[in-house]
């Protein structure tokens, strides 16, 4: 006596929807990483100005001042005490020293002036203030 076999169902996962989700995630991460600017380490709101264009030919030293008191010199964290010695070490070989100060607009004016004075005392006479 022969029994009839029921046809077996082909069990599997549909990969079409998974591939669609993977491609959407890939596009999302590609777009969001291109919007990140690696030169900006701190969350700084720059003040606005009508005419702002850099006129320097040399590579400037970048000093960032955050609203919470953090100071970054070329992306590395420093404090006010070590800022002058590090600036002197950075500008020791060049004749024309250039510095760009990126200070948050909510920051105390006296702190910005103190950093500008440290730049001047370190031999940086071409000092720019970054604005929007």
Buried (B, 14 or more C-beta within 10 A) or exposed (E): EEEEEEEEEEEEEEEEEEEEEEEEEEEEEEEEEEEEEEEBBBEBEBBEEEEEEEEEEEEBBBBBBBBEEBBBBBEEEBEEEEBBEBBBEBBEEEEEBBBBBBBBEEBEEEBBEBBBEBBEEBBBEBBBBBBE
